[in-house]
Amino acid sequence: MLIRQTVETLRELRLKPMAQAFEEQLKNPSMLSLSFDERFGMLVDHEKQVRENNKQARLERQAKLKINTCVEDIVFDTARGRDRNVIQHLATCQYLHEAQNVIITGLTGTGKTHISCGLGNSAIRKGKSVFSIRLARLFEQFQVARGDGTIQKLRAKLAKFDLLIIDDWALAPINDILRHELLELIDDRLGIGSIIITSQLPVEQWHEYLGDPTVADAILDRIVQRAHIIELRGDSMRKLTEPNREC
């Protein structure tokens, strides 16, 4: 009876993995040879491991990464801008602790999204919150939120992530309202969170894309001055690996 009460108490305390592990210990005669300290330590370790696994799974779902990949999957090629030392250094996530940004530019198919998602997964492994979104979709969310009065809630949501990945930068049309929201977003994250941006457009052309000189200066100053820049070169990797496929 005492054992059953202990199991139920563990469940009430939201220690379900520990309760399950305790029940498994009771069914395993070999556990009787272990000391109380050893058995209890195993229970605590099991609870901790399950919680860490659950947290990582939650962070992975929340991130909405376009592809499930990691830095270990990247084919390094310095000639194409895929520098092993640079990318592996970023994978340590030190830039997150310093609230720095990463900019990845290159033609379609050169691996921008592959690298950004790999770095996103590196952040998740270290327990960091990540969220990935295409710029066009972000603009849609801005417009909807301004229309239904939830813009402050959206701003707060986007500001809380340790890492925000914005894909396909400079492909979506922009206007005065969207420029303002983009500046607000970047300003909210300044010094407290990092941004990874992928873009087909070289950084030197972003000012022209953003349009308004004053707002463009403000946005670029906040992003570029604290950024690690990776410039991918060469043709699409898909052209190289799938020569018979139209890209």
PyRosetta script that sets phi, psi and omega in degrees:
from pyrosetta import init, pose_from_sequence

init()
pose = pose_from_sequence("MLIRQTVETLRELRLKPMAQAFEEQLKNPSMLSLSFDERFGMLVDHEKQVRENNKQARLERQAKLKINTCVEDIVFDTARGRDRNVIQHLATCQYLHEAQNVIITGLTGTGKTHISCGLGNSAIRKGKSVFSIRLARLFEQFQVARGDGTIQKLRAKLAKFDLLIIDDWALAPINDILRHELLELIDDRLGIGSIIITSQLPVEQWHEYLGDPTVADAILDRIVQRAHIIELRGDSMRKLTEPNREC")
pose.set_psi(1, -41.0)
pose.set_omega(1, -179.5)
pose.set_phi(2, -63.1)
pose.set_psi(2, -40.3)
pose.set_omega(2, 179.7)
pose.set_phi(3, -63.2)
pose.set_psi(3, -44.4)
pose.set_omega(3, 179.1)
pose.set_phi(4, -62.1)
pose.set_psi(4, -39.7)
pose.set_omega(4, 177.8)
pose.set_phi(5, -64.4)
pose.set_psi(5, -39.3)
pose.set_omega(5, 178.5)
pose.set_phi(6, -62.5)
pose.set_psi(6, -44.1)
pose.set_omega(6, 179.5)
pose.set_phi(7, -61.8)
pose.set_psi(7, -45.4)
pose.set_omega(7, -179.3)
pose.set_phi(8, -65.4)
pose.set_psi(8, -37.2)
pose.set_omega(8, 178.4)
pose.set_phi(9, -64.9)
pose.set_psi(9, -41.0)
pose.set_omega(9, 177.3)
pose.set_phi(10, -60.6)
pose.set_psi(10, -39.9)
pose.set_omega(10, 178.6)
pose.set_phi(11, -67.1)
pose.set_psi(11, -40.0)
pose.set_omega(11, 178.5)
pose.set_phi(12, -63.3)
pose.set_psi(12, -31.8)
pose.set_omega(12, 179.1)
pose.set_phi(13, -83.9)
pose.set_psi(13, 7.8)
pose.set_omega(13, -179.7)
pose.set_phi(14, 63.0)
pose.set_psi(14, 37.7)
pose.set_omega(14, 175.6)
pose.set_phi(15, -112.7)
pose.set_psi(15, 50.1)
pose.set_omega(15, -175.5)
pose.set_phi(16, -60.0)
pose.set_psi(16, -45.6)
pose.set_omega(16, 178.0)
pose.set_phi(17, -59.0)
pose.set_psi(17, -39.8)
pose.set_omega(17, 178.1)
pose.set_phi(18, -64.4)
pose.set_psi(18, -40.0)
pose.set_omega(18, 178.8)
pose.set_phi(19, -63.0)
pose.set_psi(19, -43.4)
pose.set_omega(19, 179.0)
pose.set_phi(20, -64.0)
pose.set_psi(20, -42.1)
pose.set_omega(20, -179.7)
pose.set_phi(21, -66.0)
pose.set_psi(21, -36.4)
pose.set_omega(21, 178.0)
pose.set_phi(22, -63.3)
pose.set_psi(22, -43.7)
pose.set_omega(22, 179.0)
pose.set_phi(23, -64.3)
pose.set_psi(23, -37.9)
pose.set_omega(23, 178.2)
pose.set_phi(24, -65.8)
pose.set_psi(24, -37.5)
pose.set_omega(24, 177.4)
pose.set_phi(25, -61.4)
pose.set_psi(25, -40.2)
pose.set_omega(25, -178.1)
pose.set_phi(26, -65.6)
pose.set_psi(26, -26.6)
pose.set_omega(26, -179.0)
pose.set_phi(27, -86.5)
pose.set_psi(27, -10.5)
pose.set_omega(27, -174.2)
pose.set_phi(28, -107.4)
pose.set_psi(28, 105.6)
pose.set_omega(28, -177.6)
pose.set_phi(29, -58.6)
pose.set_psi(29, -29.2)
pose.set_omega(29, -177.9)
pose.set_phi(30, -64.8)
pose.set_psi(30, -20.8)
pose.set_omega(30, -179.6)
pose.set_phi(31, -69.1)
pose.set_psi(31, -21.8)
pose.set_omega(31, -177.1)
pose.set_phi(32, -66.1)
pose.set_psi(32, -21.6)
pose.set_omega(32, -179.2)
pose.set_phi(33, -80.6)
pose.set_psi(33, -10.2)
pose.set_omega(33, -179.4)
pose.set_phi(34, -89.4)
pose.set_psi(34, 152.4)
pose.set_omega(34, 177.9)
pose.set_phi(35, -74.4)
pose.set_psi(35, 165.6)
pose.set_omega(35, 177.7)
pose.set_phi(36, -59.2)
pose.set_psi(36, -43.5)
pose.set_omega(36, -179.2)
pose.set_phi(37, -59.5)
pose.set_psi(37, -42.4)
pose.set_omega(37, -179.1)
pose.set_phi(38, -65.8)
pose.set_psi(38, -45.2)
pose.set_omega(38, -179.2)
pose.set_phi(39, -66.2)
pose.set_psi(39, -41.7)
pose.set_omega(39, -179.7)
pose.set_phi(40, -66.0)
pose.set_psi(40, -39.9)
pose.set_omega(40, 177.6)
pose.set_phi(41, -60.7)
pose.set_psi(41, -39.2)
pose.set_omega(41, 178.0)
pose.set_phi(42, -64.0)
pose.set_psi(42, -39.0)
pose.set_omega(42, 178.4)
pose.set_phi(43, -64.0)
pose.set_psi(43, -44.9)
pose.set_omega(43, -179.8)
pose.set_phi(44, -64.7)
pose.set_psi(44, -43.2)
pose.set_omega(44, 179.1)
pose.set_phi(45, -61.8)
pose.set_psi(45, -39.6)
pose.set_omega(45, 179.8)
pose.set_phi(46, -64.7)
pose.set_psi(46, -44.4)
pose.set_omega(46, 178.6)
pose.set_phi(47, -60.7)
pose.set_psi(47, -44.3)
pose.set_omega(47, -179.8)
pose.set_phi(48, -62.6)
pose.set_psi(48, -45.6)
pose.set_omega(48, -178.2)
pose.set_phi(49, -63.2)
pose.set_psi(49, -42.5)
pose.set_omega(49, 179.5)
pose.set_phi(50, -64.4)
pose.set_psi(50, -41.6)
pose.set_omega(50, 178.7)
pose.set_phi(51, -63.2)
pose.set_psi(51, -41.9)
pose.set_omega(51, 179.1)
pose.set_phi(52, -64.7)
pose.set_psi(52, -41.1)
pose.set_omega(52, 178.1)
pose.set_phi(53, -63.7)
pose.set_psi(53, -42.2)
pose.set_omega(53, 179.4)
pose.set_phi(54, -65.1)
pose.set_psi(54, -39.6)
pose.set_omega(54, 178.8)
pose.set_phi(55, -64.3)
pose.set_psi(55, -43.5)
pose.set_omega(55, -179.6)
pose.set_phi(56, -64.2)
pose.set_psi(56, -40.6)
pose.set_omega(56, 178.4)
pose.set_phi(57, -62.9)
pose.set_psi(57, -39.4)
pose.set_omega(57, 178.1)
pose.set_phi(58, -66.0)
pose.set_psi(58, -42.9)
pose.set_omega(58, 178.9)
pose.set_phi(59, -64.0)
pose.set_psi(59, -36.7)
pose.set_omega(59, 179.0)
pose.set_phi(60, -65.9)
pose.set_psi(60, -42.2)
pose.set_omega(60, 178.6)
pose.set_phi(61, -65.7)
pose.set_psi(61, -41.9)
pose.set_omega(61, -177.6)
pose.set_phi(62, -66.6)
pose.set_psi(62, -33.5)
pose.set_omega(62, -174.2)
pose.set_phi(63, -66.8)
pose.set_psi(63, -34.2)
pose.set_omega(63, -178.6)
pose.set_phi(64, 55.4)
pose.set_psi(64, 42.6)
pose.set_omega(64, 177.8)
pose.set_phi(65, -63.3)
pose.set_psi(65, 140.9)
pose.set_omega(65, -175.8)
pose.set_phi(66, -65.1)
pose.set_psi(66, -38.7)
pose.set_omega(66, 178.0)
pose.set_phi(67, -131.9)
pose.set_psi(67, 148.1)
pose.set_omega(67, 179.9)
pose.set_phi(68, -91.5)
pose.set_psi(68, 96.0)
pose.set_omega(68, -178.3)
pose.set_phi(69, -144.8)
pose.set_psi(69, 170.8)
pose.set_omega(69, 179.0)
pose.set_phi(70, -140.4)
pose.set_psi(70, 167.9)
pose.set_omega(70, -176.9)
pose.set_phi(71, -59.7)
pose.set_psi(71, -32.7)
pose.set_omega(71, -179.6)
pose.set_phi(72, -63.2)
pose.set_psi(72, -19.6)
pose.set_omega(72, -179.6)
pose.set_phi(73, -85.8)
pose.set_psi(73, -10.9)
pose.set_omega(73, -175.2)
pose.set_phi(74, -72.3)
pose.set_psi(74, 133.2)
pose.set_omega(74, 174.6)
pose.set_phi(75, -89.4)
pose.set_psi(75, 109.4)
pose.set_omega(75, -175.8)
pose.set_phi(76, -78.3)
pose.set_psi(76, 140.1)
pose.set_omega(76, -179.7)
pose.set_phi(77, -157.5)
pose.set_psi(77, 99.4)
pose.set_omega(77, -176.2)
pose.set_phi(78, -58.0)
pose.set_psi(78, -36.8)
pose.set_omega(78, -178.9)
pose.set_phi(79, -62.6)
pose.set_psi(79, -27.4)
pose.set_omega(79, 179.7)
pose.set_phi(80, -97.5)
pose.set_psi(80, 4.1)
pose.set_omega(80, 178.6)
pose.set_phi(81, 91.4)
pose.set_psi(81, 3.8)
pose.set_omega(81, 179.7)
pose.set_phi(82, -93.9)
pose.set_psi(82, 73.3)
pose.set_omega(82, -175.1)
pose.set_phi(83, -79.4)
pose.set_psi(83, 122.0)
pose.set_omega(83, -176.8)
pose.set_phi(84, -58.2)
pose.set_psi(84, -47.1)
pose.set_omega(84, -176.2)
pose.set_phi(85, -62.8)
pose.set_psi(85, -42.4)
pose.set_omega(85, -178.8)
pose.set_phi(86, -64.5)
pose.set_psi(86, -49.4)
pose.set_omega(86, -175.1)
pose.set_phi(87, -69.6)
pose.set_psi(87, -40.6)
pose.set_omega(87, 178.8)
pose.set_phi(88, -67.3)
pose.set_psi(88, -32.8)
pose.set_omega(88, 175.1)
pose.set_phi(89, -65.1)
pose.set_psi(89, -43.3)
pose.set_omega(89, 178.0)
pose.set_phi(90, -63.5)
pose.set_psi(90, -32.2)
pose.set_omega(90, -179.6)
pose.set_phi(91, -66.1)
pose.set_psi(91, -17.8)
pose.set_omega(91, 175.6)
pose.set_phi(92, -72.2)
pose.set_psi(92, -16.9)
pose.set_omega(92, 178.1)
pose.set_phi(93, 71.2)
pose.set_psi(93, 18.5)
pose.set_omega(93, 176.0)
pose.set_phi(94, -60.7)
pose.set_psi(94, -34.5)
pose.set_omega(94, 179.9)
pose.set_phi(95, -62.0)
pose.set_psi(95, -28.3)
pose.set_omega(95, 177.1)
pose.set_phi(96, -68.0)
pose.set_psi(96, -41.2)
pose.set_omega(96, 179.9)
pose.set_phi(97, -65.4)
pose.set_psi(97, -25.5)
pose.set_omega(97, -179.8)
pose.set_phi(98, -101.3)
pose.set_psi(98, 8.5)
pose.set_omega(98, 178.9)
pose.set_phi(99, 52.6)
pose.set_psi(99, 42.7)
pose.set_omega(99, 176.6)
pose.set_phi(100, -97.2)
pose.set_psi(100, 167.4)
pose.set_omega(100, -176.7)
pose.set_phi(101, -113.3)
pose.set_psi(101, 168.2)
pose.set_omega(101, 175.6)
pose.set_phi(102, -132.1)
pose.set_psi(102, 130.9)
pose.set_omega(102, 177.0)
pose.set_phi(103, -117.7)
pose.set_psi(103, 127.0)
pose.set_omega(103, -180.0)
pose.set_phi(104, -122.8)
pose.set_psi(104, 116.2)
pose.set_omega(104, -179.4)
pose.set_phi(105, -119.2)
pose.set_psi(105, 156.9)
pose.set_omega(105, 179.2)
pose.set_phi(106, 158.9)
pose.set_psi(106, 165.7)
pose.set_omega(106, 179.9)
pose.set_phi(107, -67.0)
pose.set_psi(107, 164.8)
pose.set_omega(107, 176.4)
pose.set_phi(108, -55.6)
pose.set_psi(108, 132.4)
pose.set_omega(108, 175.6)
pose.set_phi(109, 87.1)
pose.set_psi(109, 2.8)
pose.set_omega(109, -179.1)
pose.set_phi(110, -84.3)
pose.set_psi(110, -5.9)
pose.set_omega(110, 173.8)
pose.set_phi(111, 107.7)
pose.set_psi(111, 18.7)
pose.set_omega(111, -178.4)
pose.set_phi(112, -61.1)
pose.set_psi(112, -50.7)
pose.set_omega(112, -177.9)
pose.set_phi(113, -67.1)
pose.set_psi(113, -35.9)
pose.set_omega(113, 178.6)
pose.set_phi(114, -58.9)
pose.set_psi(114, -45.8)
pose.set_omega(114, -179.3)
pose.set_phi(115, -70.0)
pose.set_psi(115, -43.3)
pose.set_omega(115, -178.7)
pose.set_phi(116, -62.8)
pose.set_psi(116, -39.9)
pose.set_omega(116, 179.1)
pose.set_phi(117, -71.0)
pose.set_psi(117, -34.9)
pose.set_omega(117, 175.5)
pose.set_phi(118, -61.8)
pose.set_psi(118, -43.0)
pose.set_omega(118, 177.5)
pose.set_phi(119, -68.4)
pose.set_psi(119, -34.1)
pose.set_omega(119, 176.1)
pose.set_phi(120, -62.1)
pose.set_psi(120, -43.1)
pose.set_omega(120, 177.9)
pose.set_phi(121, -66.1)
pose.set_psi(121, -35.6)
pose.set_omega(121, 176.2)
pose.set_phi(122, -60.6)
pose.set_psi(122, -40.1)
pose.set_omega(122, 178.6)
pose.set_phi(123, -66.1)
pose.set_psi(123, -41.8)
pose.set_omega(123, 179.5)
pose.set_phi(124, -61.9)
pose.set_psi(124, -40.9)
pose.set_omega(124, 179.2)
pose.set_phi(125, -59.6)
pose.set_psi(125, -28.4)
pose.set_omega(125, 179.5)
pose.set_phi(126, -93.3)
pose.set_psi(126, 12.4)
pose.set_omega(126, 175.2)
pose.set_phi(127, 81.2)
pose.set_psi(127, 16.4)
pose.set_omega(127, -179.2)
pose.set_phi(128, -89.3)
pose.set_psi(128, 145.9)
pose.set_omega(128, 177.9)
pose.set_phi(129, -84.1)
pose.set_psi(129, 135.0)
pose.set_omega(129, -174.5)
pose.set_phi(130, -132.6)
pose.set_psi(130, 145.7)
pose.set_omega(130, 173.7)
pose.set_phi(131, -143.5)
pose.set_psi(131, 129.6)
pose.set_omega(131, -178.0)
pose.set_phi(132, -116.6)
pose.set_psi(132, 137.9)
pose.set_omega(132, -178.6)
pose.set_phi(133, -156.0)
pose.set_psi(133, 143.7)
pose.set_omega(133, 173.6)
pose.set_phi(134, -74.0)
pose.set_psi(134, 147.4)
pose.set_omega(134, -178.1)
pose.set_phi(135, -59.6)
pose.set_psi(135, -40.9)
pose.set_omega(135, 179.9)
pose.set_phi(136, -59.9)
pose.set_psi(136, -41.6)
pose.set_omega(136, 179.0)
pose.set_phi(137, -68.8)
pose.set_psi(137, -37.4)
pose.set_omega(137, 177.2)
pose.set_phi(138, -61.3)
pose.set_psi(138, -43.6)
pose.set_omega(138, 178.1)
pose.set_phi(139, -62.0)
pose.set_psi(139, -38.6)
pose.set_omega(139, 177.0)
pose.set_phi(140, -61.3)
pose.set_psi(140, -43.3)
pose.set_omega(140, 179.9)
pose.set_phi(141, -65.3)
pose.set_psi(141, -38.3)
pose.set_omega(141, 175.8)
pose.set_phi(142, -58.7)
pose.set_psi(142, -47.4)
pose.set_omega(142, -176.5)
pose.set_phi(143, -65.4)
pose.set_psi(143, -42.5)
pose.set_omega(143, 178.4)
pose.set_phi(144, -64.6)
pose.set_psi(144, -45.2)
pose.set_omega(144, -177.7)
pose.set_phi(145, -64.8)
pose.set_psi(145, -37.8)
pose.set_omega(145, 176.9)
pose.set_phi(146, -67.8)
pose.set_psi(146, -33.0)
pose.set_omega(146, -179.5)
pose.set_phi(147, -72.5)
pose.set_psi(147, -36.6)
pose.set_omega(147, -177.6)
pose.set_phi(148, -102.1)
pose.set_psi(148, 8.2)
pose.set_omega(148, 174.5)
pose.set_phi(149, 79.5)
pose.set_psi(149, 18.7)
pose.set_omega(149, -179.1)
pose.set_phi(150, -109.1)
pose.set_psi(150, 21.5)
pose.set_omega(150, -175.4)
pose.set_phi(151, -63.4)
pose.set_psi(151, -37.6)
pose.set_omega(151, 178.9)
pose.set_phi(152, -64.4)
pose.set_psi(152, -37.4)
pose.set_omega(152, 178.4)
pose.set_phi(153, -66.2)
pose.set_psi(153, -41.1)
pose.set_omega(153, 178.7)
pose.set_phi(154, -65.9)
pose.set_psi(154, -42.5)
pose.set_omega(154, 178.5)
pose.set_phi(155, -59.7)
pose.set_psi(155, -43.4)
pose.set_omega(155, -179.6)
pose.set_phi(156, -64.4)
pose.set_psi(156, -39.3)
pose.set_omega(156, 179.0)
pose.set_phi(157, -62.5)
pose.set_psi(157, -47.1)
pose.set_omega(157, -176.9)
pose.set_phi(158, -70.1)
pose.set_psi(158, -26.3)
pose.set_omega(158, -178.1)
pose.set_phi(159, -78.1)
pose.set_psi(159, -19.8)
pose.set_omega(159, -171.7)
pose.set_phi(160, -82.6)
pose.set_psi(160, -19.2)
pose.set_omega(160, -176.4)
pose.set_phi(161, -71.9)
pose.set_psi(161, 141.5)
pose.set_omega(161, 175.9)
pose.set_phi(162, -64.7)
pose.set_psi(162, -35.9)
pose.set_omega(162, -179.0)
pose.set_phi(163, -136.2)
pose.set_psi(163, 125.5)
pose.set_omega(163, 175.3)
pose.set_phi(164, -112.1)
pose.set_psi(164, 124.2)
pose.set_omega(164, 178.5)
pose.set_phi(165, -106.1)
pose.set_psi(165, 120.8)
pose.set_omega(165, 177.5)
pose.set_phi(166, -111.0)
pose.set_psi(166, 114.2)
pose.set_omega(166, -175.9)
pose.set_phi(167, -98.0)
pose.set_psi(167, 152.2)
pose.set_omega(167, 177.0)
pose.set_phi(168, 59.7)
pose.set_psi(168, 42.8)
pose.set_omega(168, 176.2)
pose.set_phi(169, -59.0)
pose.set_psi(169, 137.4)
pose.set_omega(169, 174.8)
pose.set_phi(170, 76.7)
pose.set_psi(170, 10.7)
pose.set_omega(170, 176.2)
pose.set_phi(171, -94.3)
pose.set_psi(171, -21.4)
pose.set_omega(171, -177.6)
pose.set_phi(172, -95.0)
pose.set_psi(172, 141.2)
pose.set_omega(172, 176.5)
pose.set_phi(173, -58.8)
pose.set_psi(173, 146.2)
pose.set_omega(173, -177.3)
pose.set_phi(174, -128.8)
pose.set_psi(174, 148.6)
pose.set_omega(174, 177.1)
pose.set_phi(175, -134.8)
pose.set_psi(175, -175.6)
pose.set_omega(175, -175.8)
pose.set_phi(176, -59.6)
pose.set_psi(176, -43.0)
pose.set_omega(176, -178.4)
pose.set_phi(177, -64.5)
pose.set_psi(177, -45.2)
pose.set_omega(177, -178.3)
pose.set_phi(178, -68.1)
pose.set_psi(178, -35.3)
pose.set_omega(178, 175.0)
pose.set_phi(179, -60.6)
pose.set_psi(179, -43.5)
pose.set_omega(179, 179.7)
pose.set_phi(180, -62.5)
pose.set_psi(180, -45.0)
pose.set_omega(180, -179.0)
pose.set_phi(181, -66.6)
pose.set_psi(181, -36.1)
pose.set_omega(181, 178.2)
pose.set_phi(182, -64.6)
pose.set_psi(182, -41.5)
pose.set_omega(182, 177.6)
pose.set_phi(183, -64.9)
pose.set_psi(183, -41.6)
pose.set_omega(183, 178.3)
pose.set_phi(184, -60.7)
pose.set_psi(184, -44.4)
pose.set_omega(184, -179.4)
pose.set_phi(185, -60.7)
pose.set_psi(185, -49.6)
pose.set_omega(185, -177.6)
pose.set_phi(186, -66.3)
pose.set_psi(186, -38.3)
pose.set_omega(186, 179.5)
pose.set_phi(187, -67.2)
pose.set_psi(187, -38.0)
pose.set_omega(187, 178.9)
pose.set_phi(188, -62.4)
pose.set_psi(188, -30.8)
pose.set_omega(188, -175.5)
pose.set_phi(189, -93.3)
pose.set_psi(189, -8.0)
pose.set_omega(189, -175.2)
pose.set_phi(190, -59.8)
pose.set_psi(190, 120.3)
pose.set_omega(190, 177.0)
pose.set_phi(191, 83.5)
pose.set_psi(191, -7.5)
pose.set_omega(191, -177.8)
pose.set_phi(192, -125.6)
pose.set_psi(192, -15.8)
pose.set_omega(192, -178.9)
pose.set_phi(193, -149.8)
pose.set_psi(193, 161.9)
pose.set_omega(193, -177.8)
pose.set_phi(194, -110.0)
pose.set_psi(194, 157.7)
pose.set_omega(194, 177.8)
pose.set_phi(195, -130.2)
pose.set_psi(195, 135.1)
pose.set_omega(195, 168.3)
pose.set_phi(196, -108.7)
pose.set_psi(196, 127.9)
pose.set_omega(196, 179.8)
pose.set_phi(197, -119.1)
pose.set_psi(197, 131.7)
pose.set_omega(197, 172.0)
pose.set_phi(198, -113.5)
pose.set_psi(198, 139.5)
pose.set_omega(198, -176.0)
pose.set_phi(199, -155.1)
pose.set_psi(199, 142.8)
pose.set_omega(199, 171.8)
pose.set_phi(200, -76.5)
pose.set_psi(200, -21.3)
pose.set_omega(200, -175.6)
pose.set_phi(201, -88.6)
pose.set_psi(201, 129.0)
pose.set_omega(201, 176.5)
pose.set_phi(202, -59.9)
pose.set_psi(202, 151.6)
pose.set_omega(202, -176.6)
pose.set_phi(203, -56.3)
pose.set_psi(203, -37.5)
pose.set_omega(203, -177.6)
pose.set_phi(204, -65.3)
pose.set_psi(204, -12.5)
pose.set_omega(204, 177.8)
pose.set_phi(205, -100.8)
pose.set_psi(205, -1.2)
pose.set_omega(205, -178.1)
pose.set_phi(206, -67.3)
pose.set_psi(206, -34.7)
pose.set_omega(206, -179.1)
pose.set_phi(207, -59.7)
pose.set_psi(207, -43.8)
pose.set_omega(207, 179.3)
pose.set_phi(208, -65.3)
pose.set_psi(208, -39.8)
pose.set_omega(208, 178.8)
pose.set_phi(209, -62.6)
pose.set_psi(209, -44.5)
pose.set_omega(209, -176.8)
pose.set_phi(210, -67.7)
pose.set_psi(210, -26.3)
pose.set_omega(210, 172.3)
pose.set_phi(211, 86.6)
pose.set_psi(211, -89.5)
pose.set_omega(211, -176.6)
pose.set_phi(212, -55.7)
pose.set_psi(212, 117.0)
pose.set_omega(212, -174.1)
pose.set_phi(213, -59.0)
pose.set_psi(213, -41.4)
pose.set_omega(213, -177.3)
pose.set_phi(214, -66.4)
pose.set_psi(214, -47.9)
pose.set_omega(214, 180.0)
pose.set_phi(215, -67.8)
pose.set_psi(215, -39.4)
pose.set_omega(215, 179.4)
pose.set_phi(216, -60.8)
pose.set_psi(216, -43.8)
pose.set_omega(216, 177.9)
pose.set_phi(217, -59.1)
pose.set_psi(217, -43.3)
pose.set_omega(217, -178.3)
pose.set_phi(218, -65.5)
pose.set_psi(218, -44.1)
pose.set_omega(218, -179.3)
pose.set_phi(219, -65.4)
pose.set_psi(219, -48.5)
pose.set_omega(219, -176.6)
pose.set_phi(220, -67.0)
pose.set_psi(220, -36.5)
pose.set_omega(220, 178.5)
pose.set_phi(221, -61.2)
pose.set_psi(221, -39.8)
pose.set_omega(221, -178.2)
pose.set_phi(222, -74.9)
pose.set_psi(222, -31.8)
pose.set_omega(222, -177.2)
pose.set_phi(223, -89.0)
pose.set_psi(223, -56.4)
pose.set_omega(223, -167.8)
pose.set_phi(224, -72.7)
pose.set_psi(224, -36.9)
pose.set_omega(224, -175.3)
pose.set_phi(225, -64.7)
pose.set_psi(225, -22.2)
pose.set_omega(225, -179.2)
pose.set_phi(226, -115.0)
pose.set_psi(226, 31.4)
pose.set_omega(226, -171.9)
pose.set_phi(227, -116.2)
pose.set_psi(227, 145.8)
pose.set_omega(227, 165.6)
pose.set_phi(228, -91.2)
pose.set_psi(228, 125.7)
pose.set_omega(228, -175.1)
pose.set_phi(229, -110.5)
pose.set_psi(229, 125.9)
pose.set_omega(229, 176.5)
pose.set_phi(230, -114.4)
pose.set_psi(230, 117.0)
pose.set_omega(230, 179.5)
pose.set_phi(231, -106.4)
pose.set_psi(231, 106.4)
pose.set_omega(231, -179.2)
pose.set_phi(232, -83.1)
pose.set_psi(232, 138.4)
pose.set_omega(232, -176.0)
pose.set_phi(233, -120.6)
pose.set_psi(233, 165.2)
pose.set_omega(233, 175.5)
pose.set_phi(234, 94.9)
pose.set_psi(234, 180.0)
pose.set_omega(234, 179.9)
pose.set_phi(235, -78.0)
pose.set_psi(235, 172.8)
pose.set_omega(235, 177.5)
pose.set_phi(236, -58.0)
pose.set_psi(236, 136.2)
pose.set_omega(236, 175.6)
pose.set_phi(237, -63.6)
pose.set_psi(237, -29.2)
pose.set_omega(237, 179.2)
pose.set_phi(238, -65.5)
pose.set_psi(238, -34.1)
pose.set_omega(238, 177.0)
pose.set_phi(239, -66.4)
pose.set_psi(239, -33.3)
pose.set_omega(239, -178.3)
pose.set_phi(240, -77.4)
pose.set_psi(240, -35.4)
pose.set_omega(240, -175.6)
pose.set_phi(241, -93.7)
pose.set_psi(241, -21.3)
pose.set_omega(241, -178.9)
pose.set_phi(242, -130.6)
pose.set_psi(242, 72.7)
pose.set_omega(242, -173.1)
pose.set_phi(243, -63.5)
pose.set_psi(243, -21.3)
pose.set_omega(243, -177.9)
pose.set_phi(244, -96.1)
pose.set_psi(244, 1.3)
pose.set_omega(244, -178.1)
pose.set_phi(245, -99.1)
pose.set_psi(245, 135.6)
pose.set_omega(245, 176.0)
pose.set_phi(246, -77.2)
pose.set_psi(246, 131.1)
pose.set_omega(246, -176.7)
pose.set_phi(247, -111.9)
pose.dump_pdb("model.pdb")
